Amino acid sequence: MKKSETWKTNNRKIWANAGEKGLNITKDELHDIVEGLTGKDSIGELTIKEQQTVIKDLYRRQGKTYYYPRTSYQSNKMTQDEYIMKLTRQLGWITEENKIDMKRLNGFIKKRINIQVDHLKWLNTRQKSKVIEGLKSMVKRKVT
């Protein structure tokens, strides 16, 4: 069974925070902490969520704050770009080859949203949110 990169990275964080540069605790002490937090005695059996619980506790013991990576929370959600593409398809902005009409989308961004960029990929998160809200209102008007 292949372990994910997130799982491997979290495993490294656990050992790094428990080792010489972190809390400087022994392997047995670390296993006691893991068992107390998760009920499992092996670090290799932990899920990603359990690993994050252990990492958070190790950070807390060092007086640091641990911030969870955003990707772990948004792994099942659509990206802004994907959502924009979905809305443009709902509006029927597709070419004869059944691809998104990027010329029309870019024109919408420039004229309606008033953002002067040449392509969707140059927008930041806030600007993409404005585009999404504009497209959603157009889809709503089209449906009603």
C-alpha positions in Angstrom: 0.0 0.0 0.0 1.4 3.4 -1.1 1.4 6.1 1.6 0.6 9.6 0.5 3.1 12.5 0.6 1.0 14.2 3.3 1.3 11.2 5.5 5.0 11.0 5.0 5.5 14.7 5.6 3.5 14.5 8.8 5.5 11.5 10.0 8.7 13.5 9.5 7.2 16.4 11.4 6.4 14.1 14.3 9.9 12.7 14.5 11.5 16.2 14.0 9.5 17.8 16.8 10.2 14.9 19.2 13.9 14.8 18.3 17.0 16.8 19.3 15.8 20.0 17.6 12.3 19.8 19.2 11.5 18.4 22.6 14.5 16.0 22.8 12.3 13.1 24.1 13.0 9.4 23.7 11.3 7.1 21.3 9.4 5.4 24.2 8.2 8.8 25.5 7.0 9.7 22.0 5.1 6.4 21.7 3.5 7.1 25.1 2.3 10.5 23.9 1.0 9.0 20.7 -0.9 6.3 22.6 -2.3 8.8 25.0 -3.6 11.0 22.2 -4.8 8.4 19.7 -5.0 5.1 21.5 -2.5 3.6 18.9 1.0 2.6 20.0 2.6 2.8 16.5 3.2 6.0 14.7 3.0 4.1 11.4 -0.6 3.2 12.0 -1.8 6.8 12.4 -4.2 8.4 10.0 -3.4 11.9 8.7 -5.9 13.5 11.1 -4.3 11.6 14.0 -0.9 12.6 12.9 -2.0 16.3 12.9 -3.3 15.8 16.4 0.1 14.5 17.6 1.9 17.3 15.7 -0.3 19.9 17.3 0.3 18.5 20.7 4.1 18.4 20.1 4.0 22.0 19.0 2.0 23.0 22.0 4.6 21.3 24.3 7.2 23.5 22.7 5.2 26.7 23.1 4.5 27.0 19.3 1.3 27.1 17.3 0.6 24.6 14.6 -1.4 25.6 11.6 -3.0 22.8 9.6 -2.1 22.8 5.9 -5.0 24.2 3.8 -4.8 21.3 1.3 -6.0 18.8 3.8 -9.2 20.6 4.3 -9.9 21.3 0.7 -9.0 18.0 -0.9 -12.6 17.2 -1.8 -13.6 20.8 -2.9 -13.6 22.3 -6.3 -10.9 24.9 -7.0 -12.0 28.4 -8.0 -10.8 27.8 -11.5 -12.8 24.6 -11.8 -15.9 26.4 -10.4 -15.5 29.2 -12.9 -15.3 26.7 -15.7 -18.4 24.9 -14.4 -20.4 28.2 -14.3 -19.3 29.2 -17.9 -20.5 25.8 -19.1 -23.8 26.4 -17.4 -24.0 29.7 -19.2 -23.3 28.0 -22.5 -20.1 29.7 -23.2 -18.5 26.9 -25.1 -17.0 26.7 -28.6 -17.8 24.3 -31.4 -15.1 21.9 -30.1 -17.0 21.7 -26.7 -14.3 23.8 -24.9 -14.7 26.9 -22.8 -14.9 30.0 -24.8 -11.9 31.8 -23.1 -12.3 34.9 -25.3 -15.8 35.4 -24.0 -14.8 34.7 -20.4 -11.8 37.0 -20.6 -14.1 39.7 -22.1 -16.5 39.2 -19.2 -13.7 39.6 -16.7 -12.5 42.8 -18.3 -15.8 44.5 -19.0 -18.2 43.3 -16.3 -15.9 42.7 -13.4 -13.6 45.5 -14.4 -10.3 43.6 -13.9 -7.7 44.4 -16.5 -6.0 41.1 -17.1 -5.4 39.0 -20.2 -6.2 35.6 -18.8 -8.0 33.9 -15.9 -4.7 32.5 -14.6 -3.4 35.9 -13.7 -6.2 36.6 -11.2 -5.7 36.4 -7.5 -8.1 34.7 -5.1 -10.2 37.8 -4.3 -10.5 38.6 -8.0 -11.6 35.1 -8.8 -14.2 35.4 -6.1 -15.6 38.5 -7.9 -15.7 36.6 -11.2 -17.5 33.7 -9.5 -20.1 35.9 -7.9 -20.7 37.7 -11.3 -21.1 34.4 -13.1 -23.4 33.0 -10.4 -25.7 36.0 -10.7 -25.8 35.5 -14.5 -26.6 31.8 -14.1 -29.3 32.7 -11.6 -30.8 35.2 -14.1 -30.6 32.7 -16.9 -32.5 30.0 -14.9 -35.3 32.3 -13.7 
